[in-house]
Amino acid sequence: MLDQMANEGKRLTAYAADDAHFSSGHDDAFGGWVHVKAESLEPDDLLNALKLGNYYSSQGPQIHSLSISEDQINIECSPVDSISVVGGTSRSVKSHGKSITRATLNLADLDVGWLVPDRSPWLRVTIIDGAGKRAWTNPIWQDEL
C-alpha cells in the first residue's frame, strides 16, 4: 500500500513493529523493529529522526550504508541472499547470492521497458537474508537527493 501511495505522490513513511501475541503459544515476539539514524539516543533526538523518516524497518538484516550517485546505488549490509531496488514503474534491479554484503546497482535499469513512460520519482531498497527475514527502506524521493 505504501508503494501505491508513493505512486500517487504521497510522501509517507512506514515502520515495522512487533505485534506479539504472547498468549498464542508461539514465539512471535521481536518480529519487526526500526533502526533509527539519530544524533543521539536521547528521546527528543530519536523522535525527531523518526518524524524526519531517518530510519529503516527490519526483521533482522541490517543496512549498514546506502549511497546514490548518478545512476548507481551502493548498498552495504549484513550477510543476505538478495539486495533489490524497486520503484513506481514495477521494475526492479537486484543482486542475488549467498551471504552477500554489498551491491552496486544501475538505477538506469529501472527505466528499461516499453511500458515505462517516465522515471519513477521514488525508489526503495529491500534486503532478504537466508532465513527469509527482510529489511527495507522508506521511499527515497529522487528529487530530494
N, C-alpha and C positions, 0 to 999 in steps of 0.2 A: 504494500500500500504506500510505503514511503516513496518508492520509485515512481509510482503513478502520480503522487502529489508533486514530486520534483518535476516530472514531465509537464505538469500544469503550471510550473513556475513558482510553486510554494516552497520557500526556503525553510524547511523544517529539519529538526534533528530527532533522533530516536535513540533509545538506550535499551540495553539488555538488563533484566532484573530477575532475581531469583523468586520464583513463585512456588516455593517449597510447601508441601502438604505433609508435614511430619507424621500425621496420623495414618497415612496410606500404607505404611509398611514398606515403602520403597525408599531407598536412599536417593532422594531427589533434591537435596539441598545443594547450594552453591553451583547452580546450573548456568548462571549468567551474571555478568557484572560489567562495570566500565573501568577503563584505565584513563585517568584524568591527567592532563598536562597542565599543572598549575604552578604558580610562583612558589608556593609552599603548601604544607599540609594544614595550614590554618583554615578554619571553616569558611571565612569570608573569601579567601583565595580559591578554595575548592568550588564554592558556589558560583563565583564569578566565572571560573573556567567552564563549568557546566553550562551556565547561561550562554556563553560565547560558542558553545559546541566544541570546545577543545578536549575532546575525549573520543575514544572508540569503544565499541562493545565487544565482549569476548565470552566464550565458553571455556577458554583455556589458552589458546595460542596468543602469542604476543607480537605486536607490530613494533619493532624497535625504531625504525626510521622510515620516512616516506618523503620523497622529494620529486618535484616535477620541473623539468626544464625542456623548453621547445616542445617536441613531440614525444618525449620519453618520460616514463615514470620509473623511479627506482624505489624498491621496497626491500627492507631488511627485516627479518622476523625470526621467531623461534622456529625450530625444525617443523616443516609442514610438507604436505604432498601436493598442494595446489595453491597458487597465487593467481588471482584473477582480478581484472578491472572490467567493470560494466558501466554503461552509460544509458541515456534515454533512447538510444537507437536500437536497442535489443541486440547489439553487437557486444562481443567481449574479446579481450586479449588475455592470454593466460600462459603460465608456465607450470608444468607438471613434473614430478619426480618423487624420489624417496628422500625425505628429510632435507629438502632444500631450505636454505636460509636467506636467499636473496634472488631477486629477479629485476632485470631491466626490460621493460616492455614498451613497444612502439604504440603510442596513442593514435597515430595516424591510421592504424589498422582498424580502429573503431569506426572510421569514416568509410570503409570499403563496403560496397554493396549497392545494387541498383535501387533499393528501397530506402536508402539513407539520403534524404534531401539536404540536411544540414548537420553540422557537428553538434553533438549533444552538449548542452550548456553545463552539464554536471557529469561527474563520474564517481564511482565508489569502488573501494578495494575490499576484497574478501579473501581470507586465507583459511585453509582447511587442513587440519593435521591428520595423521594416520588413523586416529580413532573417530574421525568424522566431526570433531569439535571445530567450531568456526570462530573467527574474529572478523569484524567488519567496521569500516569507517562510516561516518555520516557522509551524505553527499558533499562532494568537493566541487564548488562552483568555479568554473574556469575563468570567469570574469573577475574573480577575487584573487587570482594567482599573481 
